[in-house]
């Protein structure tokens, strides 16, 4: 099942399938290690859903909701 990273619930895991967005946002995400094939675990979500804290490639990363909207994930489990 595929869904956007911004739609994940705390504790959910998945694999990145696609990174969309315009060139600037896409480049920024790639620079942070948000690339297809990477495993992602959603650690925390702010009360209004922005920002999100994820574990990716062995480190914690905080993403804006607008950035997480363009990351298409395959849910594990």
N, CA and C of each residue as an Amber inpcrd file, in Angstrom:
protein
   231
   0.8330000  -1.1830000   0.0000000   0.0000000   0.0000000   0.0000000
   0.8790000   1.2490000   0.0000000   0.5700000   2.1940000  -0.8490000
   1.3460000   3.4290000  -0.9250000   0.5740000   4.5960000  -0.3390000
   1.3030000   5.4880000   0.3340000   0.7190000   6.7350000   0.8010000
   1.8340000   7.7440000   1.0450000   1.4460000   8.9910000   1.2170000
   2.4210000  10.0600000   1.4360000   3.0050000   9.9470000   2.8370000
   4.2520000  10.3460000   2.9920000   4.8870000  10.3350000   4.3050000
   4.1080000  11.2020000   5.2880000   3.5210000  12.2870000   4.8280000
   2.7490000  13.1760000   5.7020000   1.5010000  12.4980000   6.2640000
   1.0540000  11.4020000   5.6520000  -0.1350000  10.6710000   6.0970000
   0.1900000   9.5510000   7.0760000   1.4600000   9.3030000   7.3250000
   1.8740000   8.2450000   8.2500000   1.4320000   8.5720000   9.6670000
   1.2130000   7.5340000  10.4570000   0.9480000   7.6820000  11.8820000
   2.2420000   7.3950000  12.6320000   2.3650000   7.9290000  13.8420000
   3.5590000   7.7010000  14.6480000   3.7640000   6.1950000  14.8260000
   4.9950000   5.7400000  14.6040000   5.3290000   4.3260000  14.7370000
   5.2850000   3.5490000  13.4320000   4.7690000   4.1460000  12.3800000
   4.7010000   3.4650000  11.0890000   6.0520000   3.5010000  10.3930000
   6.3170000   2.4510000   9.6190000   7.5560000   2.3420000   8.8440000
   7.2290000   2.1360000   7.3830000   8.1710000   2.5350000   6.5400000
   7.9740000   2.3200000   5.1220000   9.2490000   2.5440000   4.3380000
   9.1490000   2.3120000   3.0430000  10.2620000   2.4960000   2.1190000
   9.8650000   3.5730000   1.1240000  10.7700000   4.4990000   0.8590000
  10.4940000   5.5740000  -0.0860000  10.4250000   4.9940000  -1.4900000
   9.3480000   5.2790000  -2.2130000   9.1800000   4.8270000  -3.5920000
   9.4370000   5.9480000  -4.5860000   9.0430000   7.1830000  -4.2290000
   9.1740000   8.3030000  -5.1600000   9.2830000   9.6030000  -4.3790000
  10.1080000  10.5100000  -4.8850000  10.2250000  11.8480000  -4.3110000
   9.8430000  12.8370000  -5.3960000   8.7520000  13.5700000  -5.1640000
   8.2670000  14.5270000  -6.1460000   8.6910000  15.9390000  -5.7820000
   7.8510000  16.8960000  -6.0910000   8.1190000  18.2900000  -5.7670000
   8.8780000  19.0010000  -6.8660000   8.9590000  20.3370000  -6.7010000
   9.7220000  21.1080000  -7.6860000  11.2200000  20.8720000  -7.4660000
  12.0300000  21.3780000  -8.3560000  13.4670000  21.1230000  -8.3110000
  14.1350000  21.4960000  -7.0140000  13.7200000  22.6260000  -6.4230000
  14.3620000  23.1180000  -5.2080000  14.0770000  22.1950000  -4.0120000
  12.8040000  21.8500000  -3.8310000  12.4330000  20.9770000  -2.7080000
  13.0010000  19.5810000  -2.9040000  12.9170000  19.0890000  -4.1210000
  13.4200000  17.7310000  -4.4270000  14.9190000  17.6320000  -4.1670000
  15.6830000  18.6380000  -4.5860000  17.1320000  18.6590000  -4.3710000
  17.4410000  18.6960000  -2.8790000  16.6920000  19.5030000  -2.1310000
  16.8980000  19.6100000  -0.6770000  16.6600000  18.2530000   0.0000000
  15.5890000  17.5740000  -0.3820000  15.2930000  16.2660000   0.1900000
  16.3840000  15.2600000  -0.1570000  16.8210000  15.2480000  -1.4090000
  17.8920000  14.3340000  -1.8140000  19.1680000  14.6170000  -1.0210000
  19.4850000  15.8880000  -0.8000000  20.6810000  16.2500000  -0.0290000
  20.6050000  15.7450000   1.4130000  19.3870000  15.6270000   1.9370000
  19.2010000  15.1450000   3.3150000  19.1210000  13.6150000   3.3810000
  19.2280000  12.9290000   2.2560000  19.1980000  11.4730000   2.2440000
  17.8240000  10.8780000   2.0070000  16.8510000  11.7270000   1.6770000
  15.4980000  11.2480000   1.3880000  15.4640000  10.8490000  -0.0820000
  15.8160000   9.5850000  -0.3390000  15.9280000   9.0760000  -1.7030000
  15.1720000   7.7510000  -1.8240000  14.7240000   7.4010000  -3.0250000
  14.0160000   6.1310000  -3.2130000  14.8360000   4.9510000  -2.6960000
  14.1380000   4.0400000  -2.0120000  14.7770000   2.8470000  -1.4660000
  15.1600000   2.9770000  -0.0050000  15.1560000   4.1840000   0.5510000
  15.5400000   4.3860000   1.9470000  14.3770000   4.0030000   2.8660000
  14.7090000   3.3620000   3.9880000  13.7130000   3.0140000   4.9980000
  13.4650000   4.2180000   5.8940000  12.2090000   4.4410000   6.2520000
  11.8230000   5.5830000   7.0760000  10.9130000   5.0990000   8.2030000
  11.1640000   5.6080000   9.4030000  10.3390000   5.3250000  10.5770000
   9.8620000   6.6500000  11.1420000   8.5550000   6.8360000  11.2820000
   8.0180000   8.0840000  11.8160000   8.0680000   8.0300000  13.3420000
   8.9330000   8.8580000  13.9300000   9.1400000   8.8850000  15.3850000
   8.1460000   9.7770000  16.1040000   7.9790000  11.0010000  15.6040000
   7.1110000  11.9720000  16.2810000   6.3960000  12.8300000  15.2580000
   5.2500000  13.3570000  15.6840000   4.4870000  14.2700000  14.8450000
   3.9630000  15.3680000  15.7600000   4.1730000  16.6130000  15.3830000
   3.6780000  17.7300000  16.1840000   2.1480000  17.6860000  16.2260000
   1.5330000  18.3160000  17.2430000   0.0710000  18.2590000  17.3770000
  -0.7010000  18.6650000  16.1200000  -0.2240000  19.6350000  15.3810000
  -0.9220000  20.0430000  14.1560000  -0.3450000  19.3710000  12.9050000
   0.5460000  18.3790000  13.1160000   1.0950000  17.6210000  11.9980000
   2.3060000  18.2470000  11.3300000   2.8240000  19.3360000  11.8980000
   3.9750000  20.0170000  11.2900000   4.8700000  20.5510000  12.3920000
   6.1000000  20.0960000  12.5270000   6.8550000  19.1900000  11.6560000
   6.7240000  17.7200000  12.0640000   7.4030000  16.8690000  11.2940000
   7.4700000  15.4410000  11.5660000   8.9200000  15.0870000  11.8490000
   9.1350000  14.1500000  12.7540000  10.4950000  13.6700000  13.0240000
  10.5680000  12.2110000  12.5930000  11.5180000  11.9240000  11.7110000
  11.6790000  10.5710000  11.1850000  13.0940000  10.0740000  11.4310000
  13.2340000   8.7600000  11.4150000  14.5580000   8.1460000  11.4150000
  14.7830000   7.6080000  10.0110000  15.8880000   8.0330000   9.3940000
  16.2320000   7.6160000   8.0410000  17.7430000   7.4760000   7.9580000
  18.1940000   6.3770000   7.4160000  19.6300000   6.1180000   7.2410000
  20.4160000   6.2520000   8.5510000  19.7720000   5.8820000   9.6660000
  20.4610000   5.8650000  10.9510000  20.5390000   7.1960000  11.6850000
  19.8440000   8.2190000  11.2070000  19.8320000   9.4940000  11.9370000
  18.4150000  10.0570000  11.9790000  18.2050000  10.9820000  12.9220000
  16.9040000  11.6220000  13.0530000  16.8540000  12.8540000  12.1640000
  15.7410000  13.0380000  11.4900000  15.5640000  14.1520000  10.5650000
  14.1900000  14.7590000  10.8060000  14.1370000  16.0830000  10.8580000
  12.8670000  16.7830000  11.0020000  12.4750000  17.3660000   9.6490000
  11.2600000  17.0640000   9.2280000  10.7490000  17.5250000   7.9340000
   9.5050000  18.3670000   8.1270000   9.3510000  19.3610000   7.2820000
   8.1060000  20.1270000   7.2460000   7.0340000  19.2530000   6.6100000
   5.7910000  19.5450000   6.9420000   4.6810000  18.7870000   6.3580000
   4.6810000  18.9370000   4.8400000   5.0020000  20.1450000   4.3480000
   5.0160000  20.3820000   2.8990000   6.0800000  19.5280000   2.2020000
   7.1910000  19.2500000   2.8970000   8.2210000  18.3840000   2.3270000
   7.7570000  16.9300000   2.3430000   7.1250000  16.5190000   3.4440000
   6.6460000  15.1380000   3.5770000   5.5170000  14.8280000   2.5920000
   4.7980000  15.8630000   2.1430000   3.6940000  15.6860000   1.1900000
   4.1590000  15.1220000  -0.1500000   5.4050000  15.3970000  -0.5400000
   5.8870000  14.9810000  -1.8670000   6.6410000  13.6500000  -1.8330000
   6.7390000  13.0260000  -0.6470000   7.4520000  11.7480000  -0.5170000
   6.4140000  10.6190000  -0.4940000   6.4400000   9.7930000  -1.5430000
   5.5100000   8.6590000  -1.6670000   6.1900000   7.4290000  -1.0790000
   5.4820000   6.7930000  -0.1440000   6.0370000   5.6780000   0.6150000
   5.2820000   4.3830000   0.3370000   5.9620000   3.2710000   0.5110000
   5.3150000   1.9580000   0.5580000   5.3340000   1.5380000   2.0190000
   4.1660000   1.3170000   2.5940000   4.0380000   0.9960000   4.0120000
   4.4920000  -0.4280000   4.2610000   5.3040000  -0.6120000   5.3110000
   5.7190000  -1.9630000   5.7130000   4.6440000  -2.5670000   6.5930000
   4.4900000  -3.8730000   6.4660000   3.5670000  -4.5540000   7.3730000
   2.3260000  -4.8500000   6.7340000
